[in-house]
Amino acid sequence: MAEIFAFPRGSATMRHPDADMPERPVGVPDAVWSAVESVRSMPRVTGMRYRELPVPSTLADYGIGVEMECVADDDSRSFGDAHMASGWIMLLYVEREREDWHSHWRCVAYAQLPLPSDENDGLAPSMYWDGMCSFVDDASSGDVSGTVTVTQNTSFGLAQEGTAGCEMRVSWTPLASMDGGLDAGGQVQCWARFVQSASECEEEPSVDR
C-alpha cells in the first residue's frame, strides 16, 4: 500500500495546513488524494491532539489513519492515558467497490472512553451508542454498526481505586458529498467531536479555524 499521507513523527498535531504538501505517490487514485487533502486542511477540534496511525495493508488498497486524544492545552502526557477519552479512525478505500460497503470507502473507528462510576450500569452501552450516533449519523449513509464493551478494573492491596471504562468499535459507509467525492476531513472531525464529547475535559467542543 502506498504511503499517501503522514503526520510528523512525535508531533502532537497534524501537519499545518500551510506546510508543503507531501509529493503524491505514483498510482494513487484522484479520490484518495482528494481525501488526503481534505484531512490535511480540515478544521481542528479544540482540545484534541492528533497523530498518524498506520493502516494495515490487509484492510484496503489505500487508507488514512488518524489517532486522537482529548487533552488540556498544556497537557504533555503521551497518548493512551486511561483517564482521558481517546480513539482513532481509519478511512479505507478499495479500488473495486465492495457490495457490503455499497461504496469504495468505509470508515472504521475505535474509542476508549472513561466511564463515571454512577454510569457504570446496564444502560451505559446504549447511552454511549446513542450519543455516538448523534455525531456519526449525519456523516454516514445510514449503515452504522459496531459494538460497545463496558470494562471494569478492580484494584487490590495498595493499588489505587478501580476504574471503569467503555470501548466502542464502529464502522460505517461515509456519506458522499454533493460532487460525489468524500469529505474525509469531515469524517475525522465528526469522530473527534464524539470522542471529546465523552471525555472528562471541561471545555465544550469547538473548532479552530
C-alpha positions in Angstrom: 0.0 0.0 0.0 1.3 3.4 -0.9 2.3 5.7 1.9 0.0 8.5 0.9 0.0 10.7 4.0 2.0 11.2 7.1 1.9 13.4 10.2 5.3 14.4 11.6 6.7 11.7 13.8 6.5 12.6 17.5 4.3 15.6 16.8 1.2 16.2 18.9 -0.6 17.9 16.0 -1.2 17.2 12.4 0.7 18.8 9.5 -0.1 22.5 9.5 -2.3 23.5 6.5 0.3 26.0 5.3 3.0 23.3 5.2 4.2 21.9 1.9 2.0 19.0 0.8 3.9 15.7 0.5 4.5 14.6 -3.0 1.7 12.5 -4.4 2.9 8.9 -4.9 2.6 7.4 -8.4 -0.7 5.4 -8.9 -2.7 7.0 -6.1 -6.3 7.5 -7.3 -7.7 11.0 -7.5 -10.4 10.2 -5.0 -7.8 9.1 -2.4 -5.6 12.1 -2.9 -8.5 14.4 -2.6 -9.3 12.7 0.7 -5.7 13.3 1.8 -6.0 17.0 1.0 -9.4 17.1 2.9 -7.9 15.7 6.1 -4.8 18.0 5.7 -7.0 21.1 5.5 -9.8 20.2 7.9 -10.5 22.5 10.9 -9.1 21.0 14.1 -11.3 20.4 17.1 -10.0 22.5 20.1 -8.7 20.4 22.9 -7.9 17.4 20.7 -4.5 16.3 19.6 -3.8 14.1 16.6 -1.2 11.9 15.1 -0.7 9.4 12.3 -2.0 5.9 12.6 -0.6 3.3 10.2 -3.4 1.5 8.2 -2.7 -2.2 7.7 -2.5 -3.1 4.0 -4.7 -6.1 4.6 -7.7 -3.9 5.2 -7.9 -2.0 1.9 -6.0 -0.8 -1.1 -5.4 2.7 0.5 -6.1 4.2 3.8 -5.8 7.3 6.0 -5.4 6.7 9.8 -5.7 9.3 12.5 -5.3 8.7 16.2 -6.7 11.3 18.6 -7.0 12.2 22.3 -8.7 14.8 24.4 -6.2 16.8 26.4 -5.9 20.2 28.1 -3.9 22.8 26.2 -0.9 22.4 28.5 -1.1 18.6 28.8 2.1 16.9 27.6 1.2 13.4 28.6 1.7 10.7 26.0 -1.1 9.0 24.1 -3.1 6.3 25.9 -3.8 7.8 29.3 -6.7 5.7 30.7 -8.3 8.8 32.3 -8.7 10.6 29.0 -11.0 9.8 26.1 -9.1 8.7 23.1 -9.7 6.9 19.8 -8.8 6.5 16.2 -10.4 6.5 12.8 -9.3 4.8 9.6 -10.7 5.8 6.2 -10.4 2.8 4.0 -10.5 2.8 0.2 -10.8 -0.1 -2.2 -10.4 0.3 -6.0 -13.2 -2.2 -6.7 -16.4 -1.2 -5.0 -17.5 -3.7 -2.3 -21.1 -4.8 -2.2 -21.2 -4.9 1.6 -19.9 -1.3 1.8 -22.0 -0.1 -1.2 -19.1 2.2 -1.8 -15.3 2.3 -2.4 -15.0 3.8 1.1 -15.5 2.6 4.6 -14.8 4.2 7.9 -13.6 2.1 10.8 -13.3 3.8 14.2 -12.5 3.0 17.8 -13.0 4.9 21.1 -11.8 4.3 24.6 -13.9 6.4 27.0 -13.7 7.0 30.7 -16.9 5.9 32.5 -18.1 7.7 35.6 -18.9 5.4 38.5 -22.5 6.5 38.6 -22.9 5.5 34.9 -21.4 2.0 35.2 -24.6 0.1 34.8 -26.5 -1.8 32.1 -27.7 1.4 30.5 -24.1 2.6 29.7 -23.7 0.8 26.3 -27.0 2.1 24.9 -26.3 5.6 26.3 -22.9 5.7 24.6 -24.1 4.2 21.4 -26.9 6.7 21.1 -24.5 9.5 21.8 -22.1 8.3 19.1 -24.9 8.0 16.5 -25.8 11.7 17.1 -22.4 12.6 15.8 -21.9 10.0 13.1 -25.4 9.7 11.5 -25.1 13.0 9.5 -21.7 11.8 8.1 -22.8 8.3 7.2 -25.1 6.7 4.7 -27.1 5.1 7.5 -25.5 1.7 7.9 -23.6 2.3 11.2 -22.7 -0.9 13.0 -20.5 -1.9 15.9 -20.1 -3.0 19.5 -19.9 -1.4 22.9 -18.0 -3.0 25.7 -18.0 -1.9 29.3 -14.8 -2.6 31.2 -14.2 -2.8 34.9 -10.8 -2.9 36.6 -10.8 -4.0 40.3 -7.8 -2.9 42.4 -6.3 -4.8 45.4 -3.7 -4.0 48.0 -2.0 -0.7 47.7 -3.3 -0.1 44.2 -5.5 2.9 43.6 -9.2 2.8 43.3 -10.6 0.6 40.5 -11.7 2.2 37.2 -14.4 1.7 34.7 -14.4 2.4 31.0 -16.2 1.9 27.7 -14.7 0.7 24.4 -16.5 1.3 21.1 -15.8 -0.3 17.8 -17.8 1.2 15.0 -17.9 1.2 11.2 -19.9 3.0 8.6 -20.1 3.8 4.9 -19.4 7.6 4.7 -21.9 9.8 3.0 -20.7 11.2 -0.3 -20.5 14.9 -0.8 -22.6 16.9 -3.3 -19.9 16.4 -6.0 -19.7 12.7 -5.4 -16.4 12.8 -3.6 -15.7 12.2 0.1 -15.3 14.9 2.8 -12.6 12.9 4.5 -11.8 15.7 6.9 -15.4 15.9 8.0 -15.4 12.2 8.8 -12.3 12.6 11.0 -13.8 15.7 12.6 -17.1 14.0 13.5 -15.3 11.2 15.3 -13.0 13.7 17.1 -16.1 15.6 18.3 -17.7 12.4 19.6 -14.5 11.4 21.5 -14.3 14.8 23.0 -17.9 14.9 24.0 -17.4 11.7 26.0 -14.2 12.9 27.7 -13.6 14.3 31.1 -12.5 17.6 29.7 -14.5 20.6 30.9 -14.2 22.6 27.7 -17.1 22.4 25.2 -16.3 21.0 21.7 -15.3 23.8 19.3 -13.4 24.3 16.2 -10.3 26.4 15.5 -10.3 28.0 12.1 
